[in-house]
Amino acid sequence: MNIIILSSSTGGGHNRASNAMKTAILKKDPEAKVAIIDIFVECSKLLNVAVTQGYKLLAQKAPNLYGRMYISSDKEATPLNELMNNVNIQCAKKLLGVIRSYEPDVVISCHPFGVTMMSTIKEKYGYDVPTIAVITDFMPHMAYISNNMDAYVTASEETAKVLVGKYHVNKDIVHPLGLPIFDRFYKDESFDKNKKMEEMGLDPALPTILVMAGSFGVTDILEIYETLVDTDMNFQMIVITGKNQKLYDAFENLLSDEENFKTLDVPDFIKELPDDNVFRWFYDKTEGLRDSIESTFVRTTHNKKPTKLLFFVDNVEDYMHCCDLIITKPGGLTTSESIASHLPMAIFKAFPGQEAQNADYLVRNGIAVMLQDGDGLKTQMKELLGDKERLAEMRQACQRCGYTNSAENIYELAVSLVKNKE
């Protein structure tokens, strides 16, 4: 069977879901041909940079503006929706040629723009191929809604009910199967936590906090860390910065005895310019501009907790299975992986839009707490890590709300759609 998975690099979750989906398909059917297509890369390299970097800039630097745009576009007729509809129509024409070259039996979209492009392809160009829309957050959005989808996959029963009730999607095509994640995240009762912790140089006797810090602002996470190490309780931490080199370097400085240090260096796009480039010259010569981008972090404490600092790792599931709590942003995929690992969450700064909606779902269902500020964080962590009964209830909530074998079940759904079409 030929399968196309549509994705985009607007946040890491869409690509992680796509790769988990591909892995599951090939595990079930090694003869399958599976292609992951980045929709904006295929449509326009310039548009891809504008969309992916624009998303990152808004989410990090202007989250309230992003939130207003997200909420505003969750309606049927708005100027923003009209603009995106025009972009999608132009992209759909280019995407159609790529899709035809693969001759897929089914298309699975892990991105809302992939859904709208496929809807246009089916309606305007008559290219009829079974298409599944995977909603990669815990609440739907108008961007996913189309009359031309053959199936919707949701992260939860609650998501499915909202999709049917608020957005009037036919309940017969809505499938609450959970988000596609790698099967290694599912909690295995045979997992030897103490042995694994000893292998990783951790103390099995200490409560352990995992900090997934890659999407945090540098100053934000350094300040959180300093607050945590001032907490009057013994625990250890694992900090994973992902591929965020600047954050990793800043943590290395913080964990050393260096008093004050720069938290950001020359931006990557400046580094890539030749020495004689006018923008490079302007940056080098303009002290005010450099000072506005670079900043100095001033240490406020010399207290320490046992901390394992990691860059990118390919076995994050092992760390999730060993920890008592994770501090994370509430992206759909990271939280789904945590749920599968039965790992309680402390949510940091959910920006308005899908993150806030995800956080509401997680807190409402007893899976997560919202991270407090300052001294409130110290009290919160001390009470939470010391309350084994509360943590056990949060783990049970993960079991209650989680799904197993989600990616494999989505593949089975795809197979059934293809068979029904024959």
Secondary structure, DSSP 8 states (H G I E B T S, - for coil): -EEEEEE--SSSHHHHHHHHHHHHHHHH-TT-EEEEEEHHHHH-HHHHHHHHHHHHHHHHH-HHHHHHHHHHTSSSS-HHHHHHHHHHHHHHHHHHHHHHHH--SEEEESSHHHHHHHHHHHHHS-----EEEE--SSS--GGG--TT-SEEEESSHHHHHHHHHTT---GGGEEE------GGGS--TT--HHHHHHHTT--TTS-EEEEE-TTS-HHHHHHHHHHHHTSSS--EEEEE-TT-HHHHHHHHHHHTT-SEEES--S-HHHHTS-TT-HHHHHHHH-HHHHHHH--EEE--------EEEESS-S-HHHHHHH-SEEEE---HHHHHHHHHTT--EEE----TTHHHHHHHHHHHTTSEEE---HHHHHHHHHHHHH-HHHHHHHHHHHHHH--SSHHHHHHHHHHHHHHHH-
